[in-house]
Amino acid sequence: METQHEMRSGKLLGARLEARDLYFRIARCDILKGVSLVLRPGEVVSLLGANGAGKTTLLRLLLGLASPARGEVLIGGSPLTSLSHRQIATQVAYVPQVHMTPFPYTVREVVTMGRLTRMGLLGSPSELDRDVVRRVLEKLKIPHLADRIYSEISGGERQLVLIARSLAQETSTLILDEPLASLDFGYQSVLARHLKQLADDGYSILMTGHDPQFAYQASNRIALIIEGRVEEEGPPRQVLNAASMRRLYGIDVECVSISEDRVAFFPRAAVSEVLR
């Protein structure tokens, strides 16, 4: 396998994650139909699609949690099927959209859980583990939360803690499942800034979602998944427009350019109501 990265030496040297011609079926229903997608070091890719389009299934295949009927997933040039779950966890980190703990863990303890692939289930955190946890909390500007009870902080703060836990795994590839699910407007802006900075540092980031405006703001590249197929992908300015929004969600949309990297999308019916 290609050398993945060295977290303590500045910019990461990430591993390329690739889906090749993936097919997946459940009870005679085709969920994915020949999906191919490449995630390169140093970029944020947003996967947009309606409910049931196949986004979550694709994430499961990329994480090795399910097996395709056809096709393969590679990371660093190696087939995912040749790696153990522990090896995969040292290459790819997953950030769920909803996560609560049954016990009153502190934020520091939750982030330290990201070190389990390095220290083992029965291991105790070493000085190196504690140092990694401290650094990722500082990287995301949340060291003040370290001793707070995780279940008692806000949804936006929890999302940042889960990203910190993933960074503590010392992987260079992050997969986020609908990260806006519990974020208010302010934390959406905070998250966009952090994702861009992580990409600048060499991380590879794939996230699913429904909000085209956030995807436009935060992503280097956008892939549109429609009925189990990646129908289009490219830079946000090229991919996101009225025609693609209609194909994705079945509604007419007004696209208003605000600046070079900002576009607002409005359903045409809503625009008509405002103009009356």
C-alpha positions as CSV (number, residue, x, y, z in Angstrom):
1,M,0.0,0.0,0.0
2,E,1.2,3.5,-0.7
3,T,2.5,5.5,2.2
4,Q,-0.5,7.3,3.7
5,H,0.8,10.3,5.7
6,E,2.8,11.6,8.6
7,M,0.6,13.7,10.8
8,R,3.4,15.4,12.6
9,S,5.3,16.7,9.5
10,G,3.2,19.5,8.2
11,K,1.1,18.7,5.2
12,L,-0.4,15.2,4.9
13,L,0.4,12.9,2.0
14,G,-3.0,11.4,1.7
15,A,-4.1,8.1,0.1
16,R,-6.4,8.2,-3.0
17,L,-9.8,6.6,-2.4
18,E,-11.5,5.2,-5.4
19,A,-14.8,3.5,-6.2
20,R,-14.7,1.6,-9.5
21,D,-18.0,0.6,-11.3
22,L,-19.9,-0.3,-8.1
23,Y,-23.2,-2.2,-8.2
24,F,-25.3,-3.0,-5.1
25,R,-28.6,-4.7,-4.9
26,I,-31.1,-5.4,-2.1
27,A,-34.0,-7.9,-2.7
28,R,-33.9,-7.5,-6.5
29,C,-33.7,-3.7,-6.2
30,D,-30.7,-2.0,-7.7
31,I,-29.4,0.6,-5.3
32,L,-26.2,1.5,-7.0
33,K,-25.7,1.0,-10.8
34,G,-22.1,1.3,-11.9
35,V,-20.9,4.1,-9.6
36,S,-17.3,5.4,-10.1
37,L,-15.8,8.1,-8.0
38,V,-12.3,9.2,-7.0
39,L,-11.4,11.2,-3.9
40,R,-8.0,12.8,-4.1
41,P,-5.7,14.2,-1.4
42,G,-6.4,17.8,-0.6
43,E,-10.0,18.2,-1.8
44,V,-13.5,18.4,-0.5
45,V,-16.1,16.4,-2.5
46,S,-19.8,16.8,-1.9
47,L,-22.1,14.0,-2.9
48,L,-25.6,15.4,-3.5
49,G,-28.8,13.5,-4.1
50,A,-32.4,13.0,-3.1
51,N,-33.4,10.6,-0.3
52,G,-33.0,7.1,-1.6
53,A,-30.6,8.0,-4.3
54,G,-27.9,5.7,-2.9
55,K,-25.6,8.1,-1.0
56,T,-25.5,6.2,2.3
57,T,-25.1,2.8,0.5
58,L,-22.0,4.3,-1.3
59,L,-20.5,5.4,2.0
60,R,-21.0,1.9,3.5
61,L,-19.2,0.4,0.5
62,L,-16.3,2.9,0.8
63,L,-15.9,2.2,4.5
64,G,-15.9,-1.6,4.0
65,L,-19.2,-2.1,5.9
66,A,-20.9,-3.7,2.9
67,S,-19.7,-5.5,-0.2
68,P,-20.6,-4.6,-3.8
69,A,-22.3,-7.1,-6.1
70,R,-19.8,-5.9,-8.7
71,G,-16.9,-3.4,-8.8
72,E,-14.3,-2.6,-6.2
73,V,-13.1,0.0,-3.8
74,L,-9.4,0.9,-3.6
75,I,-7.4,3.0,-1.1
76,G,-3.8,3.9,-1.8
77,G,-4.0,1.5,-4.7
78,S,-4.9,-1.5,-2.6
79,P,-8.3,-3.3,-2.8
80,L,-10.4,-2.7,0.3
81,T,-11.1,-6.4,0.4
82,S,-7.4,-7.1,1.0
83,L,-7.4,-5.0,4.2
84,S,-8.7,-5.8,7.7
85,H,-11.2,-3.6,9.4
86,R,-8.4,-2.2,11.6
87,Q,-6.3,-1.4,8.6
88,I,-9.2,0.4,7.0
89,A,-9.7,2.4,10.2
90,T,-6.1,3.6,9.9
91,Q,-6.8,4.9,6.4
92,V,-10.4,6.2,6.5
93,A,-12.3,7.9,9.3
94,Y,-16.1,8.1,9.5
95,V,-18.1,11.0,10.9
96,P,-21.8,10.0,11.5
97,Q,-24.6,12.6,11.3
98,V,-26.0,11.6,14.7
99,H,-24.1,10.2,17.6
100,M,-24.9,10.1,21.3
101,T,-23.1,8.1,24.0
102,P,-24.9,6.1,26.7
103,F,-22.4,7.2,29.3
104,P,-21.4,10.7,30.5
105,Y,-18.0,10.8,28.6
106,T,-16.1,14.0,28.5
107,V,-15.2,15.5,25.1
108,R,-11.6,14.5,25.7
109,E,-12.6,10.9,26.3
110,V,-14.8,10.9,23.1
111,V,-11.9,12.2,21.0
112,T,-9.5,9.7,22.6
113,M,-11.7,6.9,21.3
114,G,-10.3,7.8,17.9
115,R,-7.0,6.4,19.1
116,L,-8.4,2.9,19.7
117,T,-7.1,1.6,16.3
118,R,-3.6,2.7,17.5
119,M,-3.6,1.6,21.1
120,G,-6.1,-1.3,21.0
121,L,-9.4,-1.8,23.0
122,L,-7.6,-2.7,26.2
123,G,-4.8,-0.2,25.9
124,S,-4.3,2.9,28.0
125,P,-3.6,6.3,26.3
126,S,0.1,7.0,26.1
127,E,1.7,10.4,26.2
128,L,1.6,10.4,22.4
129,D,-2.1,9.6,22.4
130,R,-2.8,12.4,24.8
131,D,-0.7,14.8,22.7
132,V,-2.6,13.9,19.5
133,V,-5.9,14.5,21.2
134,R,-4.7,17.9,22.5
135,R,-3.5,18.9,19.1
136,V,-6.7,18.0,17.2
137,L,-8.8,19.8,19.8
138,E,-6.6,22.9,19.2
139,K,-6.8,22.4,15.4
140,L,-10.6,22.7,15.6
141,K,-10.4,25.5,18.2
142,I,-12.4,23.5,20.8
143,P,-9.8,22.8,23.6
144,H,-12.2,24.7,26.0
145,L,-14.7,21.8,25.6
146,A,-12.2,19.1,26.7
147,D,-13.7,18.6,30.1
148,R,-17.3,19.2,29.2
149,I,-19.7,16.2,29.1
150,Y,-20.2,15.3,25.5
151,S,-24.0,14.8,25.7
152,E,-24.4,18.3,27.3
153,I,-22.8,20.4,24.5
154,S,-24.7,21.8,21.5
155,G,-25.2,19.9,18.3
156,G,-22.7,22.0,16.4
157,E,-20.1,21.4,19.1
158,R,-20.7,17.7,19.0
159,Q,-20.2,17.7,15.2
160,L,-16.8,19.3,15.7
161,V,-15.9,16.8,18.4
162,L,-16.7,13.9,16.1
163,I,-14.5,15.4,13.5
164,A,-11.8,15.8,16.1
165,R,-12.3,12.1,17.0
166,S,-11.7,11.2,13.4
167,L,-8.6,13.4,13.1
168,A,-7.3,11.6,16.2
169,Q,-7.3,8.3,14.2
170,E,-4.5,9.9,12.2
171,T,-6.1,9.1,8.9
172,S,-5.9,11.4,5.9
173,T,-9.4,10.6,4.6
174,L,-12.6,11.7,6.2
175,I,-16.1,10.6,5.2
176,L,-19.0,12.7,6.6
177,D,-22.6,11.6,6.4
178,E,-24.8,14.7,6.2
179,P,-22.8,16.9,8.5
180,L,-25.4,19.7,8.5
181,A,-28.0,17.5,10.2
182,S,-27.7,19.2,13.6
183,L,-26.0,22.5,12.8
184,D,-27.4,26.0,13.0
185,F,-26.4,28.7,10.4
186,G,-23.5,29.8,12.5
187,Y,-22.0,26.4,12.9
188,Q,-22.5,25.7,9.1
189,S,-20.1,28.6,8.4
190,V,-17.7,27.3,11.0
191,L,-17.8,23.8,9.5
192,A,-17.2,25.1,6.0
193,R,-14.1,27.0,7.2
194,H,-12.7,23.9,8.9
195,L,-13.3,21.6,6.0
196,K,-11.4,24.0,3.6
197,Q,-8.5,24.3,6.1
198,L,-8.3,20.5,6.4
199,A,-8.2,20.2,2.6
200,D,-5.5,22.8,2.5
201,D,-3.6,20.6,5.0
202,G,-3.8,17.6,2.7
203,Y,-6.9,15.8,4.0
204,S,-9.3,14.2,1.6
205,I,-12.9,14.8,2.5
206,L,-16.1,13.3,1.1
207,M,-19.5,14.4,2.5
208,T,-23.1,13.7,1.6
209,G,-25.8,16.3,1.9
210,H,-28.9,18.0,0.5
211,D,-27.9,21.7,0.8
212,P,-26.5,22.9,-2.6
213,Q,-25.5,26.3,-1.1
214,F,-23.3,24.7,1.5
215,A,-21.9,22.3,-1.0
216,Y,-21.1,25.2,-3.3
217,Q,-19.4,27.1,-0.6
218,A,-17.4,24.2,1.0
219,S,-16.5,21.9,-1.9
220,N,-13.8,21.7,-4.6
221,R,-15.9,19.2,-6.5
222,I,-19.5,18.1,-6.5
223,A,-20.9,14.7,-7.6
224,L,-24.6,14.3,-8.3
225,I,-26.1,10.9,-7.6
226,I,-29.5,10.2,-9.2
227,E,-31.3,6.8,-8.9
228,G,-28.1,5.0,-8.1
229,R,-25.8,6.6,-10.7
230,V,-23.3,9.4,-10.6
231,E,-24.8,11.5,-13.4
232,E,-22.4,14.5,-13.3
233,E,-19.4,15.7,-11.3
234,G,-17.1,18.7,-11.5
235,P,-16.4,22.1,-9.9
236,P,-19.4,23.6,-8.1
237,R,-19.8,26.5,-10.6
238,Q,-20.0,23.9,-13.5
239,V,-22.3,21.4,-11.8
240,L,-24.8,23.3,-9.8
241,N,-27.4,25.1,-11.8
242,A,-31.1,25.3,-12.4
243,A,-31.1,22.2,-14.7
244,S,-29.1,20.0,-12.3
245,M,-31.3,21.0,-9.3
246,R,-34.4,20.0,-11.3
247,R,-32.8,16.6,-12.1
248,L,-31.9,16.1,-8.5
249,Y,-35.0,17.2,-6.7
250,G,-37.7,17.6,-9.3
251,I,-38.3,21.3,-8.7
252,D,-37.6,24.5,-10.7
253,V,-34.9,26.6,-9.0
254,E,-33.7,30.1,-9.4
255,C,-29.9,30.4,-9.1
256,V,-28.5,33.8,-8.0
257,S,-24.8,34.4,-8.1
258,I,-23.6,36.4,-5.1
259,S,-19.8,36.2,-5.5
260,E,-17.1,34.0,-7.1
261,D,-17.7,31.2,-4.5
262,R,-21.3,31.9,-3.4
263,V,-24.6,31.1,-5.1
264,A,-28.1,31.2,-3.6
265,F,-30.7,28.7,-4.8
266,F,-34.5,29.5,-4.5
267,P,-37.4,27.3,-5.5
268,R,-39.2,29.3,-8.3
269,A,-42.6,29.0,-6.5
270,A,-41.1,30.6,-3.4
271,V,-39.6,33.4,-5.5
272,S,-43.0,34.0,-7.2
273,E,-44.7,34.3,-3.9
274,V,-42.2,36.9,-2.7
275,L,-42.6,39.0,-5.8
276,R,-46.4,39.1,-5.6
